Amino acid sequence: MTAAAIRLSPSDNVVVCCRTVEPGERFEVDGHPLAVAERVALGHKLALLPLAAGDKVLKYGMPIGSMTAPVPAGGWVHMHNMKSDYMPAHLRDAAGDHS
């Protein structure tokens, strides 16, 4: 069976889904228990730990953005609750990137 998610760097506070995960799934990543509340697609991020608004999102051991809303461990982390600290969302939309 494919692992549900992986942590790319020991300092990351998010994990990347290795497959689509479904509401109600429970699993551990690096000893951190995660409970999935909503369907999250392959390649998307889940919070490894509870994240508060303003927290930096760490992926690949580097900050990739900041949370705009709180999310529990196992919660989906994406553009609805985080923002890039490097590229404003309106620039991605203008370029046709709506992910």
N, C-alpha and C positions, 0 to 999 in steps of 0.2 A: 504494500500500500504506500502511496506517495505521502511524504510528510505534508502536513497541512500548511506549515509556514517555516521560514528560516530567518535567522538573525544573521545579517551580513557582516557585522563587526561586533566585537564584545561591548563596545560603548554605545551601540544603537539602542534607542528607546522605542523603535518600531521594528516589526518583522514583515517579511514579504510573503504573501500567499503563494504557495507552490501549486495550488489548485483552488477552485472556487470552494469557499467554506459557507456552510449553511447555518441559519439561526438554531441555537440550542447545542451546537457542537462545543465540546470541551476537549482541550488538549494542553500540553505543556511545551514551551520552547525555552531551552536553557534553564529549566527549573521554575519558570514562571507560568503559573496556571492562567489560561485564557478561556473565556466564555464568549462565544460569538453571539451577538444580538441580532445581526442582520446579514443578509447574503452579501458576501464580498468576493469579487472576482479574482481570478488568477492574476498575479502581478501587482495587486493593490496592497496597501499597507494596513496593518493592524497595530494598535498601541500595545506595546509589551507591558507597560506600566500605566497606571492612570495618569493622564496628561491634563494640565490645567490651561486655560486661556493664557497666552503669553509664553508658554514653555517652548523651547527650541525643539524641533523635530530632528533627531539624529539618525541618519542612514548612511551606510558606508563609512561610519565613524566621523561623519562631518555634518554640520547643521545644514539642512535643506530648506527650512522654513520655520514658521512659528504657528502655534495653535491659535485659532481665533475663537474657539469654544472648547469646553472641557470634553474629554472622552474617557470612558473607563478602559481598563485593560481588556483587550479583545475587541475594542471598538474600531470601526473603520476610520482611517485617517486619510482624508482626501481634500479636494478643494472646497468642500462645503464646511470644513472645520479647521482648515489650515491655510496659510498663505505663504507663497514663496518670498523669501527675503531678498531674492536676486532678480526675479522677473515678474513684473506686475501681471495679474491675470488678464487685464485688458489687452496686453501685448500678445499673449498666447491666443486669445480669441481673434484678434486681428490677423494673426498668422494662420488661422484655421485649426488650431489645436484646442479642442474642446474637452480633452481628457482631464 
